[in-house]
Amino acid sequence: MNAPSPGRDDSSADPRDRFDALLEEVLSALPAELHRRLEEVPLVVEDAPTPQDLRRVRVRHRDALCGLYTGIPLTHRSVEHSGTLPDVIRIFRRGILAAAADAQGRVTDRALRRQIRLTVLHEIGHHFGLGEADLRRYGYG
């Protein structure tokens, strides 16, 4: 199944380039404190999660996963964690496009921006130690 293409004004624009441009817009609009946090945690954009990722989080369809935080949340860190692999936030284009699509499979720039923002903030929330229930309560789940 092909991922829906993002709605855009320039029909000749590459969907991946358009996604990346909207991601940059979303990131540039985040507060300075979150920018400092993102400097500590790399944000990686991938097309889709790996089969191992899906098994780990018990998700069956790769288009159902928008992002994944890998690491030790700030609330669980101690000196015993020195030497561990660095934290990483990964977001997945296919999942974000699927989540942003309307009932007819169309994706507008507005819906895509909103879903990118929601996904990035959700994964940053995990970095700060928030669980799924906390994120849902705050509107990021």
MORA-V568445 format. One record per residue. RES is the residue in three letters. OMEGA is omega in degrees with one decimal (none if undefined). D_CENTER is the distance of its C-alpha to the mean C-alpha in whole Angstrom. Layout:
# MORA-V568445
{{RES & OMEGA & D_CENTER} {RES & OMEGA & D_CENTER}}
This chain:
# MORA-V568445
{{MET & 178.3 & 21} {ASN & 176.3 & 19} {ALA & 176.9 & 16} {PRO & 178.7 & 17} {SER & -178.7 & 17} {PRO & 174.0 & 16} {GLY & -177.1 & 19} {ARG & 179.1 & 20} {ASP & -178.1 & 24} {ASP & -175.3 & 25} {SER & 179.3 & 25} {SER & -178.4 & 25} {ALA & 176.6 & 22} {ASP & -178.6 & 20} {PRO & 179.5 & 17} {ARG & 178.1 & 15} {ASP & 179.8 & 16} {ARG & 177.2 & 16} {PHE & -178.2 & 12} {ASP & 177.8 & 12} {ALA & 178.4 & 15} {LEU & 175.3 & 13} {LEU & 178.5 & 10} {GLU & 177.0 & 13} {GLU & -179.3 & 14} {VAL & -178.5 & 11} {LEU & -178.6 & 11} {SER & -179.7 & 15} {ALA & 179.6 & 15} {LEU & 178.9 & 14} {PRO & -177.5 & 17} {ALA & -179.8 & 19} {GLU & 178.2 & 18} {LEU & 175.0 & 14} {HIS & 177.7 & 15} {ARG & 178.8 & 17} {ARG & 179.5 & 15} {LEU & 174.9 & 12} {GLU & 179.6 & 16} {GLU & -176.1 & 16} {VAL & 179.7 & 13} {PRO & 174.5 & 12} {LEU & -176.0 & 8} {VAL & 177.6 & 9} {VAL & 177.3 & 8} {GLU & 178.2 & 10} {ASP & -176.4 & 11} {ALA & 176.0 & 11} {PRO & 176.6 & 11} {THR & 174.1 & 15} {PRO & 178.2 & 17} {GLN & 176.6 & 18} {ASP & -177.7 & 14} {LEU & 177.4 & 15} {ARG & -177.6 & 18} {ARG & -177.8 & 17} {VAL & 176.8 & 15} {ARG & 175.2 & 17} {VAL & -176.0 & 15} {ARG & -173.6 & 18} {HIS & -176.0 & 16} {ARG & 178.4 & 13} {ASP & 179.8 & 12} {ALA & -178.4 & 12} {LEU & -177.7 & 9} {CYS & -177.4 & 5} {GLY & -178.8 & 4} {LEU & 174.4 & 7} {TYR & 176.6 & 9} {THR & 178.7 & 12} {GLY & 178.8 & 15} {ILE & -179.8 & 17} {PRO & -179.0 & 16} {LEU & -178.1 & 19} {THR & -178.5 & 21} {HIS & -175.9 & 22} {ARG & 173.7 & 23} {SER & 179.1 & 26} {VAL & 178.6 & 28} {GLU & -178.2 & 28} {HIS & 178.1 & 25} {SER & -179.8 & 26} {GLY & 177.8 & 26} {THR & 178.2 & 23} {LEU & -179.8 & 20} {PRO & 175.1 & 17} {ASP & 178.1 & 14} {VAL & 169.6 & 11} {ILE & 177.2 & 7} {ARG & 173.5 & 6} {ILE & -172.0 & 3} {PHE & -178.0 & 6} {ARG & -175.2 & 8} {ARG & 180.0 & 11} {GLY & 179.4 & 9} {ILE & 177.6 & 7} {LEU & 179.5 & 11} {ALA & -179.2 & 13} {ALA & -178.2 & 11} {ALA & -175.5 & 12} {ALA & 174.5 & 16} {ASP & -176.1 & 19} {ALA & 178.5 & 22} {GLN & 178.9 & 23} {GLY & 179.4 & 20} {ARG & 179.0 & 19} {VAL & 176.2 & 16} {THR & 176.4 & 17} {ASP & -179.3 & 16} {ARG & 179.8 & 16} {ALA & -179.9 & 14} {LEU & 175.9 & 11} {ARG & -178.3 & 11} {ARG & -177.9 & 11} {GLN & 175.8 & 8} {ILE & -179.3 & 6} {ARG & 179.6 & 8} {LEU & -179.0 & 7} {THR & -179.4 & 4} {VAL & -180.0 & 4} {LEU & 176.9 & 8} {HIS & -177.8 & 7} {GLU & 174.3 & 6} {ILE & 176.5 & 9} {GLY & 176.8 & 11} {HIS & 177.7 & 11} {HIS & 179.0 & 12} {PHE & 175.1 & 15} {GLY & 178.4 & 16} {LEU & 176.2 & 15} {GLY & -178.5 & 15} {GLU & -180.0 & 14} {ALA & 177.7 & 18} {ASP & -177.9 & 17} {LEU & 176.0 & 14} {ARG & -179.7 & 15} {ARG & 179.9 & 18} {TYR & 177.7 & 17} {GLY & -180.0 & 15} {TYR & -175.7 & 11} {GLY & none & 12}}
